[in-house]
Amino acid sequence: MKILVINAGSSSLKYQLMDPAKNEVFAKGVCERIGIDGLFTYKPTGREPIKGLKTDMPTHSEAMQTVLQYLTDPEIGVIADMKEIDAVGHRVVHGGEAFTASVLITEDVLAEIEACSPLAPLHNPANIIGIRTCQQMMPGVPMVAVFDTAFHQTMPPAAYTYALPYSYYTEDKVRRYGFHGTSHKYVAGRAAAMLGKPIESLKLISCHLGNGSSVTAVDGGKSVDTSMGFTPLAGVPMGTRSGDLDAGVLEYIMTRHNLDIHQMLKVLNHESGVFGISGLSSDFRDLEDAAEKGDPRAILAIGCFNYAVKKLIGAYAAAMGGLDAVIFTAGIGENGPAQRRDITAGLEFMGLKLDPERNQQRGKELVISTDDSPVKILLIPTDEELMIATDTAALLK
């Protein structure tokens, strides 16, 4: 069975054409810096890859068209026709209260996903574009939505309930939902395998750090708390998202600058985070280059991000009453030795001892703590695509 997995993020689009039953990948890649200066990577298995190709991708629609064009290219494609694709599994960020599991996509499902767009304004619209583009180019091919929020449905009420009038939850479903669930679930399972222990016996903290970032406490294989909330805007400072802040700040800024709520949300979602602090970029690679040259705001932006992640590690260890391992994953987590070093620095009292030499590795499944570290530090490349493909295949059967 050939399943195309589409994982559309706020500024990226990962894709894989694979057979999940055999864990066989025919081609994979990523569209990066969508809306900035698009970069395209295409890796057909057993052939020469194309990396970092500058491609005009102002929106996710152009990115999706580029992916399908290369997959069917007469010379370097891996399939002759779109009809060879049995199904498409789409990562969808927010399912609200409507979805607690993966579903076959229908017009009614799309309408529900669109209704959740205000809860994930950087993601659900991108997910819908990916779905619509695939439907147009592959009519009749079954498509499945796999939701980021599903893994976090095990959180206890004390973790997901906001201190607001309770009717906002019962009537309007305002609560913490959490995101990146597919990634957190995958790396937690891999951590158990690496440690050689049943996941039911482990207390893990998964740090999914990228343009969008979240930290999750996984106790016995179940999510018990997570940093993102009602929307993916909450938690640590991200590429362009503010993360947590005093809600009173909104009224203050809106009054002083005569902004309405839509303008304010645009600031919080698109103009804040490390981009807002640095004034330079939402890409950590750009910030690291500037920081090495002594740019004070780039240094501050990275510092704010690292500090926020460090605080959550301490908080979630307390919430679980212990800690066996900290996991770093996603773009920054997998490829940011400096971030991993600074986040774990000072946590030796909790039993985290980072090995400086092992920490230099990037994108490789590895224990990066010292041999005598009571709490292990793990580098685990996430594989959301495999999880999505597996779920898609199971649902079709």
C-alpha positions in Angstrom: 0.0 0.0 0.0 1.4 3.4 -1.0 0.4 6.2 1.3 1.3 9.8 0.9 1.7 11.6 4.2 1.3 15.4 4.2 2.5 17.2 7.3 1.9 21.0 6.8 3.4 23.2 9.5 3.2 27.0 9.9 6.1 27.6 7.5 7.0 24.1 6.3 5.5 21.1 4.6 7.0 17.7 5.1 6.0 14.8 2.9 6.6 11.1 2.5 5.4 8.5 0.1 5.6 5.2 2.0 4.3 1.7 2.8 3.8 1.7 6.5 3.4 -2.0 6.8 6.9 -2.6 5.5 8.2 0.8 6.8 9.4 1.3 3.3 9.9 4.9 2.1 9.8 5.6 -1.6 10.5 9.3 -1.4 10.4 12.0 1.2 11.4 15.6 1.7 10.4 19.0 2.9 9.4 22.4 1.7 10.9 25.0 4.1 10.7 28.7 4.7 7.3 28.9 2.9 6.4 32.5 2.5 10.1 33.6 3.1 12.5 32.3 0.5 11.2 28.8 -0.3 13.6 25.9 -0.1 12.7 22.4 -1.5 14.3 19.1 -0.7 13.4 15.8 -2.5 14.9 12.5 -1.5 13.9 9.5 -3.7 15.2 6.3 -2.1 18.2 4.9 -3.8 18.7 8.0 -6.0 20.6 11.3 -5.8 18.7 13.7 -3.6 17.9 17.3 -4.4 18.6 19.5 -1.4 17.9 23.1 -0.7 16.5 24.0 -4.1 15.3 27.6 -4.2 11.7 27.4 -5.2 9.0 30.0 -5.3 6.5 29.0 -2.6 4.6 32.0 -1.4 1.9 29.7 0.1 1.3 26.1 1.0 -0.6 25.6 -2.3 2.5 26.1 -4.4 4.5 23.9 -2.0 2.0 21.0 -2.4 2.0 21.4 -6.2 5.8 21.2 -6.2 5.8 17.9 -4.2 3.3 16.2 -6.5 5.2 17.4 -9.6 8.5 15.8 -8.4 6.8 12.6 -7.2 5.5 12.0 -10.8 8.4 13.5 -12.7 9.3 11.2 -15.7 13.0 11.1 -14.9 13.3 11.4 -11.1 9.8 10.6 -9.9 9.0 7.4 -7.9 5.5 6.8 -9.4 4.2 7.1 -12.9 0.8 8.4 -12.0 -1.1 9.7 -9.0 -3.4 6.6 -9.3 -0.6 4.6 -7.7 -1.2 6.5 -4.4 -3.7 4.4 -2.4 -4.5 7.1 0.2 -3.3 10.4 1.7 -2.8 10.9 5.4 -3.0 14.6 6.4 -1.7 15.9 9.7 -4.4 18.3 11.0 -3.4 20.4 14.0 -6.7 21.2 15.8 -9.7 18.9 16.1 -11.4 20.8 18.9 -14.0 18.7 20.8 -15.3 17.4 17.4 -12.4 14.9 16.9 -10.7 12.6 19.3 -9.4 10.2 16.7 -8.4 10.0 13.1 -11.2 10.1 10.5 -11.8 9.7 6.7 -12.1 13.2 5.2 -15.5 14.2 3.9 -17.0 17.6 3.2 -18.5 17.6 6.6 -15.2 16.8 8.2 -13.5 19.6 6.2 -16.2 22.0 7.5 -15.5 21.0 11.1 -11.7 21.4 10.5 -12.4 24.8 9.0 -14.5 25.7 12.0 -11.5 25.0 14.2 -9.3 27.3 12.2 -9.7 30.2 14.7 -8.1 27.9 17.3 -5.1 27.2 15.0 -4.8 30.1 12.6 -1.3 29.3 11.4 -2.0 25.6 10.9 -5.5 24.5 10.1 -5.8 26.8 7.0 -2.5 25.3 5.8 -3.8 21.8 6.4 -7.0 22.6 4.5 -5.0 23.9 1.5 -3.0 20.7 1.5 -6.2 18.6 1.5 -7.9 20.6 -1.2 -4.9 20.5 -3.4 -4.6 16.8 -3.1 -8.3 16.3 -3.8 -8.0 18.4 -7.0 -5.0 16.5 -8.2 -6.0 13.0 -7.0 -9.8 12.8 -7.3 -11.3 9.7 -5.7 -8.2 8.9 -3.6 -9.2 8.3 0.1 -7.9 10.9 2.5 -7.5 10.7 6.3 -7.1 13.5 8.9 -4.9 12.6 11.8 -5.2 15.1 14.6 -2.5 16.6 16.8 -4.8 17.0 19.7 -5.7 13.3 20.1 -2.7 12.2 22.2 -3.4 14.8 24.9 -6.9 13.6 25.6 -5.5 11.7 28.6 -4.7 14.8 30.5 -6.4 15.0 33.9 -9.0 17.8 34.4 -6.6 19.7 36.7 -4.2 20.0 33.8 -6.6 21.0 31.0 -9.0 23.2 32.9 -8.6 26.9 32.8 -9.4 29.1 35.9 -12.3 30.8 34.2 -16.0 30.5 34.9 -16.7 26.8 34.4 -19.5 27.5 31.9 -16.9 28.5 29.3 -15.8 24.9 29.3 -19.1 23.2 29.5 -20.8 25.5 27.0 -17.9 26.7 24.8 -15.3 23.9 25.2 -12.6 26.3 26.3 -9.8 24.1 27.7 -6.2 23.1 27.1 -6.0 20.8 24.1 -2.3 20.5 23.4 -0.6 19.8 20.1 2.2 18.0 18.4 0.6 14.9 19.8 1.7 12.6 17.0 5.3 13.6 17.5 5.2 13.3 21.3 3.6 9.9 21.1 6.2 8.6 18.6 9.3 9.8 20.5 7.9 8.6 23.8 7.6 5.1 22.3 11.1 5.3 20.9 12.5 6.5 24.2 11.1 3.4 25.9 12.7 1.2 23.3 16.1 3.0 23.7 16.0 2.6 27.4 14.9 -1.0 27.3 12.0 -0.4 29.6 8.2 -0.7 29.3 6.7 2.7 28.6 4.2 2.2 31.4 7.1 2.4 33.9 8.6 5.7 32.6 8.3 9.3 33.3 9.4 11.3 30.3 9.5 14.9 29.2 9.3 15.4 25.4 10.6 18.7 24.0 9.3 19.2 20.5 11.3 22.3 19.5 10.9 23.9 16.1 9.2 26.9 14.5 6.3 25.8 16.6 7.4 24.3 20.0 5.7 22.4 22.8 6.8 20.4 25.8 4.9 17.5 27.2 4.9 15.4 30.3 4.4 11.7 29.5 3.7 9.5 32.5 3.3 5.8 31.8 2.9 6.5 28.1 0.1 9.0 28.6 0.2 12.7 28.2 -0.5 14.3 31.6 0.4 17.9 30.8 1.6 20.0 27.9 2.6 23.5 27.2 0.4 24.5 24.3 -3.2 25.2 25.2 -6.6 26.0 23.7 -4.6 27.0 20.6 -1.0 26.5 19.5 -0.3 30.1 20.6 0.4 29.1 24.2 3.6 27.8 25.8 7.2 28.8 25.1 8.1 31.7 22.7 8.1 30.3 19.2 9.1 31.4 15.7 6.5 34.1 15.4 4.1 33.2 18.3 4.3 34.9 21.7 3.8 31.9 23.9 2.4 32.5 27.4 1.9 36.1 28.6 -0.2 38.1 31.0 -3.6 38.6 29.3 -3.7 42.1 30.7 -1.0 43.0 28.3 -3.5 42.6 25.4 -5.9 45.3 26.7 -2.9 47.6 27.4 -1.5 47.3 23.9 -4.8 47.4 22.2 -5.8 50.6 24.0 -2.5 52.4 23.5 -2.2 51.5 19.8 -5.9 51.4 18.9 -5.9 47.8 17.8 -8.9 45.5 17.5 -8.8 41.9 18.6 -8.0 40.6 15.0 -5.1 43.0 14.7 -3.9 41.9 18.2 -4.0 38.3 17.3 -2.1 39.0 14.1 0.6 40.5 16.3 0.6 37.5 18.7 0.6 34.9 16.0 2.7 36.4 13.2 4.9 39.2 14.7 5.9 37.9 18.1 8.1 35.1 19.5 11.8 35.1 18.7 11.0 37.1 15.6 9.4 39.8 17.6 12.2 39.9 20.2 15.0 39.8 17.7 13.5 41.9 14.9 15.5 39.7 12.5 14.0 36.3 11.7 11.8 33.5 13.0 14.4 31.0 11.9 16.8 29.9 14.6 19.6 29.4 12.1 19.4 33.1 11.3 19.3 34.0 14.9 22.3 31.8 15.8 24.3 33.4 13.0 23.4 36.9 14.3 24.1 35.9 17.9 27.6 34.6 17.0 28.3 38.1 15.6 27.2 39.6 18.9 23.7 40.9 18.1 22.1 41.5 21.5 18.5 41.0 20.5 19.3 37.7 18.8 21.1 36.6 21.9 18.1 37.7 24.0 15.6 35.9 21.8 17.4 32.6 22.0 17.9 33.1 25.7 14.2 33.6 26.3 13.3 30.5 24.4 15.9 28.3 26.2 14.8 29.7 29.6 11.1 28.9 29.0 11.9 25.3 28.0 14.1 24.8 31.0 11.4 26.0 33.4 8.9 23.5 31.9 11.3 20.6 32.4 11.4 21.5 36.1 7.7 22.0 36.4 6.8 18.7 34.6 9.2 16.7 36.7 7.4 18.0 39.7 4.0 17.3 38.2 5.0 13.7 37.6 6.8 13.2 40.9 10.0 12.1 39.1 11.8 11.9 35.8 13.6 9.2 33.8 14.5 11.0 30.6 14.3 14.2 28.7 13.8 13.9 24.9 14.8 16.5 22.3 13.1 16.3 18.9 11.9 18.3 15.9 14.0 20.9 13.9 15.7 22.7 16.8 15.6 19.8 19.2 17.3 17.5 16.7 19.8 20.0 15.2 20.5 22.6 17.9 23.4 21.5 20.1 23.7 25.0 21.6 20.0 25.0 22.6 20.2 21.5 24.2 23.3 22.6 26.1 21.8 25.8 27.4 18.4 24.3 28.2 20.0 21.5 30.3 22.7 23.7 31.9 21.9 24.1 35.6 19.7 21.0 35.8 22.4 18.8 37.1 20.7 18.9 40.5 17.8 17.0 38.9 20.2 14.3 37.6 20.7 15.6 34.0 24.3 15.4 32.9 24.9 16.3 29.2 27.9 14.8 27.4 29.4 17.7 25.4 30.8 15.4 22.7 27.7 13.4 22.2 25.7 16.6 22.1 27.4 17.6 18.9 25.4 15.0 17.0 22.5 16.2 14.8 19.4 14.3 13.6 20.5 10.9 15.0 18.9 8.7 17.5 21.3 8.8 20.5 21.7 9.0 24.2 23.5 12.4 24.7 23.8 12.3 28.4 26.9 10.9 30.2 27.0 7.3 31.2 26.5 8.1 34.8 23.6 10.6 34.3 20.7 9.5 36.6 18.3 11.1 34.2 18.9 10.3 30.5 18.9 13.0 27.8 17.8 11.6 24.5 18.1 12.9 21.0 15.3 11.3 18.9 14.4 12.4 15.4 10.6 12.5 15.2 8.7 10.4 12.7 5.2 11.9 12.6 4.9 10.7 9.0 5.2 7.0 10.0 2.6 7.5 12.7 0.3 9.2 10.3 0.7 6.6 7.6 0.1 3.7 10.1 -3.0 5.4 11.4 -4.2 6.0 7.8 -3.7 2.4 6.8 -5.4 1.1 9.9 -8.4 3.3 9.4 -8.8 2.3 5.7 -8.8 -1.4 6.7 
